[in-house]
Amino acid sequence: MARIVMKFGGTSVADLDRIKNVARHVKREVDAGHEVAVVVSAMSGKTNELVGWVQNMPKVAGANHSIYDAREYDAIVASGEQVTSGLLAIALQAMGINARSWQGWQIPIRTDSAHGAARILEIEGTEIIRRMGEGQVAVVAGFQGLGPDNRLSTLGRGGSDTSAVAIAAAVKADRCDIYTDVDGVYTTDPRIEPKARRLKKIAFEEMLEMASLGAKVLQVRSVELAMVFKVRTFVRSSFEDPDAPGMGDLLNPPGTLICDEEEIVEQEVVTGIAYAKDEAQISLRRLADRPGVSAAIFGPLAESHINVDMIVQNISEDGSKTDMTFTVPSGDVEKALRVLGENKDKIGYDVVQNESGLVKVSVIGIGMRSHAGVAATAFQALAEKGINIKAITTSEIKISILIDGPYAELAVRTLHSCYGLDKS
């Protein structure tokens, strides 16, 4: 017998038939004698609909930065998960399974006060553990918690993944199964490279890089939590037959295991290729090379919640001037240029340039720590295809390369092949 947390995303609970199918997945684990908690998202498209309703309401009187009260926003958009949890509990009860729905505030899942993007501070899992021990399935509304003001809070987009991993850590689950519309984590996007392979295992660090660099399988914060609390996490498909052979395998269910590096005996040099579209590059020319110039640039951008990624600095031959180039999401370019313009005198640049429509392609693998020549292989392969590199950043287990958007798919396929990831 094991304690398992199962999480089902929006596409998995998109309608009543799919909710009934989810109930079959849960029943399989209950029938095997496991203690089970389930975390659910809102039905596919429902959160967007609720957000749209909020955004179409009149602006709050006297509001300067927001068109609505963020606390009421949370109260509205969290209702989608509440509906799903209740429907799944009913479906399980109809199968003769003892189940009840839980909202975030009932557990409680305590968060900070950042409504709309709250972070989990603490989960009191005692009552859920007791009830699971008695054979009751806990069906928990993901994405939501209770703020210090005693108001309902939400965790930001993708927050149900974070809820599931956090609950798994709180109840000391043996594993956390994330059910989605794909059957695991692949070496790259199969829509771009049909030869992409499903990975049997991937280390927490690798998955964190994959998630932050464009892979949409898991939300970044959920991987961070899994890594900190060593929560063994399986990515699985909810669309496979719940009763197919192997689906109930306790130790090795079908899918991809995200785990500690020590569990991976045969470490590949490169595990996968990720990509992120809609990147933009901003360059500040002829800055004075003096202490504090970087803080003068990136401080105001951070205060405006603009996420800066790749940073490249070039210093003139005499050391008096420097150019600073960095990337931001394309949607933040105008905002970033406005912030830089407002701080031009403090920063002291001569001219600002920008270019949109770029793509960041990343090579990821924990095996890179102990192998030389990984970067050279990438650069040579791209050069042979005539792909120009605009910027490069590296870490112990990652190489990120900025290129023109039209070359994205060619670059992904080229790198996937040159590291042998297309070979079974």
Secondary structure as GFF3:
##gff-version 3
##sequence-region A 1 424
A	DSSP	beta_strand	3	8	.	.	.	ID=ss1
A	DSSP	three_ten_helix	10	13	.	.	.	ID=ss2
A	DSSP	alpha_helix	16	31	.	.	.	ID=ss3
A	DSSP	beta_strand	35	40	.	.	.	ID=ss4
A	DSSP	alpha_helix	46	55	.	.	.	ID=ss5
A	DSSP	alpha_helix	70	77	.	.	.	ID=ss6
A	DSSP	alpha_helix	79	94	.	.	.	ID=ss7
A	DSSP	beta_strand	99	102	.	.	.	ID=ss8
A	DSSP	three_ten_helix	104	106	.	.	.	ID=ss9
A	DSSP	beta_strand	109	111	.	.	.	ID=ss10
A	DSSP	beta_strand	120	123	.	.	.	ID=ss11
A	DSSP	alpha_helix	126	133	.	.	.	ID=ss12
A	DSSP	beta_strand	137	141	.	.	.	ID=ss13
A	DSSP	beta_strand	144	146	.	.	.	ID=ss14
A	DSSP	beta_strand	152	154	.	.	.	ID=ss15
A	DSSP	alpha_helix	159	170	.	.	.	ID=ss16
A	DSSP	beta_strand	175	180	.	.	.	ID=ss17
A	DSSP	beta_strand	201	203	.	.	.	ID=ss18
A	DSSP	alpha_helix	204	212	.	.	.	ID=ss19
A	DSSP	alpha_helix	220	229	.	.	.	ID=ss20
A	DSSP	beta_strand	233	237	.	.	.	ID=ss21
A	DSSP	beta_strand	256	259	.	.	.	ID=ss22
A	DSSP	three_ten_helix	261	263	.	.	.	ID=ss23
A	DSSP	beta_strand	272	288	.	.	.	ID=ss24
A	DSSP	alpha_helix	293	303	.	.	.	ID=ss25
A	DSSP	beta_strand	311	315	.	.	.	ID=ss26
A	DSSP	beta_strand	321	329	.	.	.	ID=ss27
A	DSSP	three_ten_helix	330	332	.	.	.	ID=ss28
A	DSSP	alpha_helix	333	342	.	.	.	ID=ss29
A	DSSP	alpha_helix	344	347	.	.	.	ID=ss30
A	DSSP	beta_strand	351	364	.	.	.	ID=ss31
A	DSSP	three_ten_helix	366	370	.	.	.	ID=ss32
A	DSSP	alpha_helix	374	384	.	.	.	ID=ss33
A	DSSP	beta_strand	391	395	.	.	.	ID=ss34
A	DSSP	beta_strand	398	404	.	.	.	ID=ss35
A	DSSP	three_ten_helix	405	407	.	.	.	ID=ss36
A	DSSP	alpha_helix	408	418	.	.	.	ID=ss37
###
